[in-house]
Amino acid sequence: MINDLSRAEFWQKFILQKCGFPKPESLAEQFKNAELFDFCTCGCNSFAVRIKSDSSIAPLVSIGRYGLIFEADFYLINEDKTLEILLFAGSSGYLEYVEIDCCANSFPVPGEIQVDGPPYHLFVHEELVE
C-alpha cells in the first residue's frame, strides 16, 4: 500500500480511536494543527509531523524533552504478525514523527488493518500521565 497523506489520515484516526493515548484531545489538536510530510516508502507507514507556526496549542511534553513518548503494539488478526505504533516528540515538545511498523519493520504494513483486541504492550512517557 502506498504511504501518502490519505494513509497518514487513516493512521491519525486509528491512533486516536484504538491506541489508548492518555490525552487523546491533546494529540488530536497536534494532528489538527500539523502538516504531514516525508512519507516513508520502505513498506512501513511512517511519516513526519510539523506543527504549523501560527498554532497556539500546548506541546505534549516539556520543551527540551524529545524522543519516544508513546508506543502501542498490537497483534494482527490472521497474520501471525505485530503492528507497532510509535510517537516521537521533537525538542519543541510537539509531535514530530509517527512510526508505523509491522514486526519491527521486518514486513511491509498490510493495506487492511485488523487488530486482535487492544494493544498488548504500551509505553507512555511519564509526562503524559501527569
Contacts in CASP RR format, 6 or more apart in sequence:
PFRMAT RR
TARGET T0000
AUTHOR 0000-0000-0000
METHOD contacts of the structure
MODEL  1
MINDLSRAEFWQKFILQKCGFPKPESLAEQFKNAELFDFCTCGCNSFAVR
IKSDSSIAPLVSIGRYGLIFEADFYLINEDKTLEILLFAGSSGYLEYVEI
DCCANSFPVPGEIQVDGPPYHLFVHEELVE
1 7 0 8 1.000
1 45 0 8 1.000
1 108 0 8 1.000
1 109 0 8 1.000
1 110 0 8 1.000
1 111 0 8 1.000
3 39 0 8 1.000
3 40 0 8 1.000
3 41 0 8 1.000
3 43 0 8 1.000
3 44 0 8 1.000
3 45 0 8 1.000
3 46 0 8 1.000
3 47 0 8 1.000
4 39 0 8 1.000
5 36 0 8 1.000
5 39 0 8 1.000
7 39 0 8 1.000
7 45 0 8 1.000
8 36 0 8 1.000
8 39 0 8 1.000
8 45 0 8 1.000
8 47 0 8 1.000
8 98 0 8 1.000
9 36 0 8 1.000
11 45 0 8 1.000
11 47 0 8 1.000
11 85 0 8 1.000
11 98 0 8 1.000
11 100 0 8 1.000
12 31 0 8 1.000
14 85 0 8 1.000
14 113 0 8 1.000
15 21 0 8 1.000
15 27 0 8 1.000
15 72 0 8 1.000
15 85 0 8 1.000
15 87 0 8 1.000
15 98 0 8 1.000
16 24 0 8 1.000
16 27 0 8 1.000
16 28 0 8 1.000
16 31 0 8 1.000
18 72 0 8 1.000
18 74 0 8 1.000
18 115 0 8 1.000
18 118 0 8 1.000
18 119 0 8 1.000
19 70 0 8 1.000
19 72 0 8 1.000
19 85 0 8 1.000
19 119 0 8 1.000
20 72 0 8 1.000
20 118 0 8 1.000
20 119 0 8 1.000
20 122 0 8 1.000
21 27 0 8 1.000
21 70 0 8 1.000
21 72 0 8 1.000
21 87 0 8 1.000
21 128 0 8 1.000
22 124 0 8 1.000
22 128 0 8 1.000
22 129 0 8 1.000
23 60 0 8 1.000
23 128 0 8 1.000
26 57 0 8 1.000
26 58 0 8 1.000
26 60 0 8 1.000
27 60 0 8 1.000
27 87 0 8 1.000
27 95 0 8 1.000
29 57 0 8 1.000
29 58 0 8 1.000
30 49 0 8 1.000
30 51 0 8 1.000
30 57 0 8 1.000
30 60 0 8 1.000
30 94 0 8 1.000
30 95 0 8 1.000
31 49 0 8 1.000
31 95 0 8 1.000
33 51 0 8 1.000
33 52 0 8 1.000
33 55 0 8 1.000
33 57 0 8 1.000
34 49 0 8 1.000
34 50 0 8 1.000
34 51 0 8 1.000
34 52 0 8 1.000
34 95 0 8 1.000
35 49 0 8 1.000
35 50 0 8 1.000
35 52 0 8 1.000
36 47 0 8 1.000
36 48 0 8 1.000
36 49 0 8 1.000
37 47 0 8 1.000
37 48 0 8 1.000
37 50 0 8 1.000
38 47 0 8 1.000
38 48 0 8 1.000
39 46 0 8 1.000
39 47 0 8 1.000
40 46 0 8 1.000
40 47 0 8 1.000
42 105 0 8 1.000
43 105 0 8 1.000
43 108 0 8 1.000
43 109 0 8 1.000
44 99 0 8 1.000
44 100 0 8 1.000
44 101 0 8 1.000
44 102 0 8 1.000
44 105 0 8 1.000
44 108 0 8 1.000
44 109 0 8 1.000
45 100 0 8 1.000
45 109 0 8 1.000
46 97 0 8 1.000
46 98 0 8 1.000
46 99 0 8 1.000
46 100 0 8 1.000
46 101 0 8 1.000
47 97 0 8 1.000
47 98 0 8 1.000
48 96 0 8 1.000
48 97 0 8 1.000
48 98 0 8 1.000
49 94 0 8 1.000
49 95 0 8 1.000
49 96 0 8 1.000
49 97 0 8 1.000
49 98 0 8 1.000
50 96 0 8 1.000
51 57 0 8 1.000
51 92 0 8 1.000
51 94 0 8 1.000
51 95 0 8 1.000
57 94 0 8 1.000
59 89 0 8 1.000
59 92 0 8 1.000
59 93 0 8 1.000
59 94 0 8 1.000
60 69 0 8 1.000
60 89 0 8 1.000
60 93 0 8 1.000
60 94 0 8 1.000
60 95 0 8 1.000
60 127 0 8 1.000
60 128 0 8 1.000
61 69 0 8 1.000
61 89 0 8 1.000
61 93 0 8 1.000
61 125 0 8 1.000
61 127 0 8 1.000
61 128 0 8 1.000
62 93 0 8 1.000
62 127 0 8 1.000
63 91 0 8 1.000
63 92 0 8 1.000
63 93 0 8 1.000
64 90 0 8 1.000
64 91 0 8 1.000
64 92 0 8 1.000
64 93 0 8 1.000
65 89 0 8 1.000
65 91 0 8 1.000
65 93 0 8 1.000
65 125 0 8 1.000
65 127 0 8 1.000
66 88 0 8 1.000
66 89 0 8 1.000
66 90 0 8 1.000
66 91 0 8 1.000
66 93 0 8 1.000
66 96 0 8 1.000
67 88 0 8 1.000
67 89 0 8 1.000
67 90 0 8 1.000
68 86 0 8 1.000
68 87 0 8 1.000
68 88 0 8 1.000
68 123 0 8 1.000
68 125 0 8 1.000
69 87 0 8 1.000
69 88 0 8 1.000
69 89 0 8 1.000
69 124 0 8 1.000
69 125 0 8 1.000
69 127 0 8 1.000
69 128 0 8 1.000
70 86 0 8 1.000
70 87 0 8 1.000
70 122 0 8 1.000
70 123 0 8 1.000
70 124 0 8 1.000
70 125 0 8 1.000
70 128 0 8 1.000
71 84 0 8 1.000
71 85 0 8 1.000
71 86 0 8 1.000
71 87 0 8 1.000
71 121 0 8 1.000
71 122 0 8 1.000
71 123 0 8 1.000
72 84 0 8 1.000
72 85 0 8 1.000
72 119 0 8 1.000
72 121 0 8 1.000
72 122 0 8 1.000
73 82 0 8 1.000
73 83 0 8 1.000
73 84 0 8 1.000
73 85 0 8 1.000
73 119 0 8 1.000
73 120 0 8 1.000
73 121 0 8 1.000
73 122 0 8 1.000
74 82 0 8 1.000
74 83 0 8 1.000
74 84 0 8 1.000
74 85 0 8 1.000
74 115 0 8 1.000
74 116 0 8 1.000
74 117 0 8 1.000
74 118 0 8 1.000
74 119 0 8 1.000
74 120 0 8 1.000
75 81 0 8 1.000
75 82 0 8 1.000
75 83 0 8 1.000
75 115 0 8 1.000
75 116 0 8 1.000
75 117 0 8 1.000
75 120 0 8 1.000
76 82 0 8 1.000
76 83 0 8 1.000
76 102 0 8 1.000
76 110 0 8 1.000
76 113 0 8 1.000
76 114 0 8 1.000
76 115 0 8 1.000
76 116 0 8 1.000
77 114 0 8 1.000
77 115 0 8 1.000
77 116 0 8 1.000
78 114 0 8 1.000
79 110 0 8 1.000
81 102 0 8 1.000
81 103 0 8 1.000
81 107 0 8 1.000
81 110 0 8 1.000
82 102 0 8 1.000
82 103 0 8 1.000
82 104 0 8 1.000
83 100 0 8 1.000
83 101 0 8 1.000
83 102 0 8 1.000
83 109 0 8 1.000
83 113 0 8 1.000
83 115 0 8 1.000
84 99 0 8 1.000
84 100 0 8 1.000
84 101 0 8 1.000
84 102 0 8 1.000
84 104 0 8 1.000
85 98 0 8 1.000
85 99 0 8 1.000
85 100 0 8 1.000
86 98 0 8 1.000
86 99 0 8 1.000
86 101 0 8 1.000
87 95 0 8 1.000
87 97 0 8 1.000
87 98 0 8 1.000
87 99 0 8 1.000
88 95 0 8 1.000
88 96 0 8 1.000
88 97 0 8 1.000
88 98 0 8 1.000
88 99 0 8 1.000
89 95 0 8 1.000
89 96 0 8 1.000
89 125 0 8 1.000
90 96 0 8 1.000
90 97 0 8 1.000
100 109 0 8 1.000
101 109 0 8 1.000
102 108 0 8 1.000
102 109 0 8 1.000
102 110 0 8 1.000
END
